């Protein structure tokens, strides 16, 4: 595990997990880049060295801070997802064809995608299994079709495409009635019989954020809190049982991350005993 820390610099750009720009919360001089959290997590997962050529190839092709990373935790292991946006189809390097060319020498993409599909983002998983396989054989395509910040994602393989997720972005206070309606409209969680379940989803410590995304997935629901600070990130880590080494690292350097806005996500489903379980939680940044 490398001990070198990556500091913010004049070339940094600040984006949320939808690659929308934001003004840093504090002056960035002397502070740390969000990707330090990514590298620490990759090291804890044992794939730091394997992931480095992929990260470097994407940064060389797309530029600094133009790739979103997601660090995921299922209660036992860390795994990762990398996201590339090009909503206006303006950057050839951000297409599946462009990514395939960029990663050809490091981690080939073996998924055929018709570029006429109006996707605005593509992502792929990154974990030990992908590196053992030596190729990316599954992509996620994200599409929108309205001006209401609604969208859907599909898992795409050589065999075809399957709908995986629908989602909608909302303002936590302005759109609270819509947020509540979408959350409570669940095939999995019985909010009517247990009003306390709602507070387990709309976590008070995280609700003070810039934007909420409500997601409906095949086997569970999910909620994302965008634009939180490092103290909220630490509360999120502790609430959902993230690895102590990562929590300690983030805590030790909290003052150096206080200029950032971060984003987190929580998948949830009933645990069969009147509560909720969390098959996956995640946080996001850019590199």
C-alpha positions as CSV (number, residue, x, y, z in Angstrom):
1,X,0.0,0.0,0.0
2,X,1.5,3.3,-1.0
3,X,1.8,6.0,1.6
4,X,2.1,8.8,-0.9
5,X,-0.8,11.3,-0.7
6,X,-2.2,13.2,-3.8
7,X,-2.6,16.9,-3.1
8,X,-5.1,19.2,-4.8
9,X,-3.6,21.4,-7.4
10,X,-4.5,24.3,-9.8
11,X,-5.4,21.8,-12.5
12,X,-8.1,20.1,-10.4
13,X,-11.7,20.3,-11.3
14,X,-14.5,19.6,-8.8
15,X,-17.4,17.5,-10.0
16,X,-20.1,15.4,-8.2
17,X,-20.9,11.9,-9.2
18,X,-23.0,13.1,-12.1
19,X,-20.0,15.1,-13.4
20,X,-21.7,18.3,-12.6
21,X,-19.3,21.0,-11.3
22,X,-19.4,22.5,-7.8
23,X,-17.5,25.2,-6.0
24,X,-15.3,23.7,-3.2
25,X,-16.6,24.1,0.3
26,X,-13.2,25.5,1.5
27,X,-10.0,26.7,-0.2
28,X,-8.4,23.7,-1.8
29,X,-4.8,24.8,-1.3
30,X,-2.9,22.3,0.8
31,X,-5.8,19.8,0.8
32,X,-6.1,16.3,-0.5
33,X,-7.8,14.9,-3.6
34,X,-10.8,12.6,-3.2
35,X,-9.0,9.9,-5.2
36,X,-6.8,9.3,-2.1
37,X,-9.9,7.4,-0.7
38,X,-10.0,5.4,-3.9
39,X,-6.4,4.4,-3.7
40,X,-6.6,3.4,-0.1
41,X,-9.7,1.3,-0.8
42,X,-8.0,-0.4,-3.8
43,X,-5.1,-1.3,-1.6
44,X,-7.3,-2.7,1.1
45,X,-9.1,-4.8,-1.7
46,X,-5.7,-6.0,-2.9
47,X,-6.0,-4.7,-6.4
48,X,-4.1,-1.4,-6.2
49,X,-1.3,-2.4,-8.6
50,X,-3.7,-4.1,-11.0
51,X,-6.0,-1.1,-11.1
52,X,-3.3,1.6,-11.6
53,X,-2.8,1.0,-15.4
54,X,-6.5,1.2,-15.9
55,X,-6.8,4.5,-14.0
56,X,-3.8,5.9,-15.8
57,X,-5.1,4.9,-19.2
58,X,-8.5,6.5,-18.6
59,X,-7.0,9.7,-17.2
60,X,-4.7,9.9,-20.3
61,X,-7.6,9.5,-22.7
62,X,-10.2,11.7,-20.9
63,X,-8.3,14.2,-18.8
64,X,-8.0,14.9,-15.1
65,X,-11.1,14.5,-12.9
66,X,-13.3,13.3,-15.9
67,X,-13.9,9.8,-14.6
68,X,-16.2,9.1,-11.6
69,X,-15.2,6.3,-9.3
70,X,-17.6,4.4,-7.0
71,X,-16.2,2.4,-4.0
72,X,-18.7,-0.3,-3.0
73,X,-19.0,-2.4,0.2
74,X,-21.3,-5.4,0.8
75,X,-20.4,-5.8,4.4
76,X,-17.5,-8.2,3.6
77,X,-15.6,-6.9,0.6
78,X,-14.7,-3.8,-1.3
79,X,-15.3,-3.6,-5.0
80,X,-15.4,-0.7,-7.5
81,X,-17.2,0.8,-10.5
82,X,-15.9,3.4,-12.9
83,X,-18.2,5.8,-14.7
84,X,-17.6,7.9,-17.9
85,X,-20.1,10.6,-18.9
86,X,-20.8,12.2,-22.3
87,X,-24.4,13.3,-22.2
88,X,-24.1,15.4,-25.4
89,X,-22.0,12.9,-27.4
90,X,-19.3,15.5,-27.7
91,X,-16.2,13.5,-26.8
92,X,-15.3,10.4,-28.8
93,X,-12.9,9.2,-26.1
94,X,-16.0,8.9,-23.7
95,X,-17.9,6.5,-26.0
96,X,-17.7,2.7,-25.6
97,X,-15.6,2.7,-28.8
98,X,-13.3,5.3,-27.3
99,X,-13.0,3.4,-24.0
100,X,-12.3,0.2,-25.8
101,X,-9.4,1.8,-27.6
102,X,-8.1,3.4,-24.4
103,X,-8.1,0.1,-22.5
104,X,-7.1,-2.2,-25.3
105,X,-3.6,-2.7,-23.8
106,X,-4.6,-3.0,-20.2
107,X,-8.1,-4.4,-19.7
108,X,-9.9,-5.1,-23.0
109,X,-13.6,-4.4,-23.3
110,X,-15.4,-7.4,-24.9
111,X,-18.9,-6.0,-25.1
112,X,-20.3,-4.9,-28.5
113,X,-22.4,-1.7,-28.2
114,X,-24.2,0.1,-30.9
115,X,-23.2,3.7,-30.7
116,X,-26.5,4.9,-31.9
117,X,-28.0,4.0,-28.5
118,X,-28.6,7.3,-26.8
119,X,-26.7,6.5,-23.6
120,X,-25.3,9.4,-21.6
121,X,-23.0,7.4,-19.4
122,X,-21.2,4.0,-19.4
123,X,-19.7,2.2,-16.5
124,X,-18.0,-1.1,-15.6
125,X,-17.1,-3.0,-12.5
126,X,-13.5,-3.3,-11.3
127,X,-12.6,-6.1,-8.9
128,X,-10.3,-9.1,-8.5
129,X,-12.6,-11.3,-10.6
130,X,-12.4,-8.8,-13.6
131,X,-8.6,-8.8,-13.4
132,X,-8.4,-12.6,-13.1
133,X,-10.6,-12.8,-16.3
134,X,-8.4,-10.2,-18.0
135,X,-11.3,-8.5,-19.7
136,X,-14.4,-6.4,-19.2
137,X,-17.4,-8.5,-20.3
138,X,-20.2,-6.5,-18.8
139,X,-21.0,-2.8,-19.2
140,X,-23.7,-0.6,-17.7
141,X,-25.4,1.9,-20.0
142,X,-27.4,4.8,-18.6
143,X,-30.1,6.5,-20.6
144,X,-32.4,9.4,-20.0
145,X,-35.3,10.6,-22.0
146,X,-36.8,13.5,-20.1
147,X,-35.9,16.8,-18.6
148,X,-37.0,15.7,-15.1
149,X,-33.7,14.1,-14.1
150,X,-35.2,10.6,-14.6
151,X,-33.2,7.7,-16.1
152,X,-32.6,4.0,-16.3
153,X,-29.6,1.7,-16.6
154,X,-29.1,-1.5,-18.5
155,X,-26.6,-4.3,-18.0
156,X,-25.1,-5.1,-21.4
157,X,-23.2,-8.3,-22.3
158,X,-22.5,-10.2,-25.5
159,X,-25.9,-11.9,-24.9
160,X,-27.8,-8.7,-24.9
161,X,-29.2,-6.0,-22.6
162,X,-31.3,-6.2,-19.4
163,X,-33.0,-3.4,-17.5
164,X,-31.3,-3.1,-14.1
165,X,-32.3,0.2,-12.5
166,X,-34.6,3.2,-12.8
167,X,-33.8,6.4,-10.9
168,X,-34.8,10.0,-10.4
169,X,-32.9,12.9,-9.0
170,X,-34.7,15.3,-6.6
171,X,-34.1,18.2,-4.3
172,X,-34.3,17.0,-0.7
173,X,-36.5,19.8,0.6
174,X,-38.2,21.3,-2.4
175,X,-39.2,17.9,-3.7
176,X,-39.8,16.2,-0.4
177,X,-43.3,15.0,-1.2
178,X,-42.1,13.4,-4.4
179,X,-39.1,11.8,-2.5
180,X,-41.5,10.3,0.1
181,X,-43.9,9.1,-2.5
182,X,-41.2,7.3,-4.5
183,X,-39.5,5.8,-1.5
184,X,-42.8,4.5,0.0
185,X,-43.8,3.1,-3.4
186,X,-41.8,-0.1,-2.8
187,X,-42.3,-3.7,-3.8
188,X,-39.9,-4.8,-1.1
189,X,-40.3,-2.7,2.1
190,X,-43.7,-2.4,3.9
191,X,-43.5,1.2,5.0
192,X,-47.2,1.2,6.0
193,X,-46.8,-1.4,8.7
194,X,-43.6,0.1,10.1
195,X,-43.3,3.9,10.0
196,X,-39.8,3.6,11.5
197,X,-38.5,2.1,8.3
198,X,-38.7,5.5,6.5
199,X,-36.2,7.0,9.0
200,X,-33.9,4.1,8.2
201,X,-34.0,5.1,4.5
202,X,-34.0,8.9,4.7
203,X,-31.2,8.9,7.2
204,X,-31.2,12.3,9.1
205,X,-27.4,12.6,9.1
206,X,-27.4,12.3,5.3
207,X,-30.6,14.1,4.4
208,X,-28.8,17.5,4.8
209,X,-27.4,17.2,1.2
210,X,-27.7,18.9,-2.1
211,X,-29.6,16.2,-4.0
212,X,-31.3,12.9,-3.5
213,X,-31.6,10.1,-6.0
214,X,-34.3,7.4,-5.5
215,X,-33.5,4.2,-7.4
216,X,-35.6,1.1,-8.0
217,X,-33.6,-2.0,-8.8
218,X,-34.5,-5.6,-9.7
219,X,-34.1,-7.1,-6.3
220,X,-34.1,-4.1,-3.9
221,X,-34.4,-0.3,-3.7
222,X,-31.7,2.3,-3.3
223,X,-31.2,5.9,-2.3
224,X,-28.3,8.3,-3.0
225,X,-27.3,11.4,-1.1
226,X,-25.3,13.8,-3.2
227,X,-23.3,16.8,-1.9
228,X,-22.4,15.7,1.7
229,X,-19.3,16.8,3.6
230,X,-16.5,14.7,5.1
231,X,-18.1,14.5,8.5
232,X,-21.2,13.1,7.0
233,X,-19.1,10.6,5.0
234,X,-17.5,9.5,8.3
235,X,-21.0,9.0,9.8
236,X,-22.0,7.0,6.8
237,X,-18.9,4.8,7.1
238,X,-19.6,4.1,10.7
239,X,-23.3,3.5,10.3
240,X,-22.8,0.9,7.6
241,X,-19.8,-0.9,8.9
242,X,-17.1,0.1,6.5
243,X,-13.6,-1.3,7.0
244,X,-11.9,0.3,10.0
245,X,-8.7,1.0,8.1
246,X,-10.5,3.1,5.6
247,X,-12.5,4.9,8.3
248,X,-9.4,5.6,10.2
249,X,-7.7,7.0,7.1
250,X,-10.6,9.3,6.3
251,X,-10.8,10.4,9.9
252,X,-7.1,11.1,10.3
253,X,-7.2,13.3,7.1
254,X,-10.7,14.7,7.6
255,X,-9.4,18.3,7.7
256,X,-7.7,17.8,4.4
257,X,-11.0,16.6,2.8
258,X,-13.2,19.3,4.1
259,X,-13.1,21.3,0.9
260,X,-14.9,18.5,-1.0
261,X,-18.5,17.6,-1.6
262,X,-19.0,13.8,-1.7
263,X,-21.8,11.4,-2.7
264,X,-23.0,8.2,-1.1
265,X,-25.5,5.5,-1.9
266,X,-27.4,2.9,0.1
267,X,-29.2,-0.2,-1.2
268,X,-31.8,-1.6,1.1
269,X,-34.2,-4.6,1.5
270,X,-36.2,-6.2,4.3
271,X,-34.2,-8.4,6.6
272,X,-37.1,-10.7,7.4
273,X,-37.2,-9.6,11.0
274,X,-38.9,-6.2,10.7
275,X,-35.8,-4.3,9.9
276,X,-33.7,-3.4,6.8
277,X,-30.5,-5.0,5.5
278,X,-28.0,-3.2,3.2
279,X,-26.7,-5.5,0.5
280,X,-24.5,-2.7,-0.8
281,X,-23.4,0.8,0.2
282,X,-21.1,3.1,-1.8
283,X,-19.3,6.4,-2.0
284,X,-18.1,8.4,-5.1
285,X,-15.5,10.8,-6.3
286,X,-13.4,11.6,-9.4
287,X,-9.9,11.0,-10.6
